[in-house]
């Protein structure tokens, strides 16, 4: 999933949606604002067109890089954005 975002605020739902479907994401520093930074190979951050091209070529041309990125994508969403994580967070907020 390619998300060359240049503006926006908060967590980008389009990126969470892509990751939840097992798609690696290539985005800008704006695209990852607000995300927990342990995304590993599932999210790649690019600041220039050349970096986008390099990341696209690597993911599309290297099956092991693709497999590593796709397997980590769903795990990342599960770890940070699943219903159980939200329920735990909400319970803590209500308890305070």
C-alpha positions in Angstrom: 0.0 0.0 0.0 1.5 3.3 -1.1 0.5 6.3 1.0 2.5 9.4 0.0 0.9 11.6 2.6 2.1 15.2 2.9 -0.5 16.4 5.4 -2.9 15.1 7.9 -3.1 14.6 11.6 -3.4 11.7 14.0 -3.5 8.0 13.1 -4.2 7.4 9.5 -7.0 4.8 9.2 -6.2 4.0 5.6 -2.8 2.7 6.9 -4.3 0.6 9.7 -6.8 -0.8 7.2 -4.0 -1.8 4.7 -1.9 -3.4 7.5 -5.0 -5.3 8.8 -5.3 -6.8 5.4 -1.7 -7.9 5.4 -0.4 -5.2 3.1 3.0 -3.7 3.7 2.9 0.1 3.7 5.2 2.7 2.2 4.5 6.1 3.5 6.0 9.4 4.5 6.9 10.7 8.0 3.5 12.3 8.1 1.9 9.0 7.4 3.3 7.4 10.5 2.6 10.2 12.9 0.9 8.8 16.0 1.8 5.2 15.2 3.7 3.1 17.8 7.1 2.8 16.2 7.7 -1.0 16.5 6.3 -1.6 13.0 9.4 -3.4 11.8 9.4 -4.3 8.1 5.7 -3.8 7.7 5.8 0.0 7.4 8.6 1.7 5.4 9.0 5.5 5.6 10.2 7.4 2.6 10.8 11.1 2.3 11.8 11.3 -1.4 10.4 9.9 -4.6 13.6 7.9 -5.0 13.1 6.3 -1.5 9.5 5.3 -2.5 10.8 3.7 -5.7 13.6 1.8 -3.9 11.1 0.5 -1.3 8.6 -0.5 -3.9 11.2 -2.3 -6.0 12.5 -4.1 -2.9 9.1 -5.3 -1.8 8.0 -6.3 -5.3 11.3 -7.9 -6.3 12.3 -9.7 -3.1 9.8 -12.4 -2.1 11.4 -12.9 1.4 11.2 -9.1 2.1 7.5 -9.2 1.0 6.7 -12.3 3.2 8.4 -10.7 6.2 6.5 -7.4 5.7 3.1 -9.0 5.2 3.4 -11.4 8.1 4.3 -8.6 10.4 1.5 -6.3 9.2 -1.4 -8.2 10.8 0.6 -8.8 13.9 1.3 -5.1 14.3 -2.4 -4.3 14.0 -3.3 -7.1 16.4 -0.7 -5.8 18.9 -1.7 -2.1 18.8 -5.2 -1.7 17.3 -7.3 -4.9 18.0 -10.6 -4.8 19.8 -9.0 -6.4 22.9 -6.3 -3.7 23.0 -9.0 -1.0 22.7 -11.1 -2.7 25.4 -8.1 -2.8 27.8 -7.3 0.9 27.1 -11.0 1.9 27.6 -11.1 0.0 30.9 -8.0 1.9 32.1 -9.5 5.2 31.1 -12.8 4.6 32.8 -10.9 3.4 36.0 -9.0 6.6 36.3 
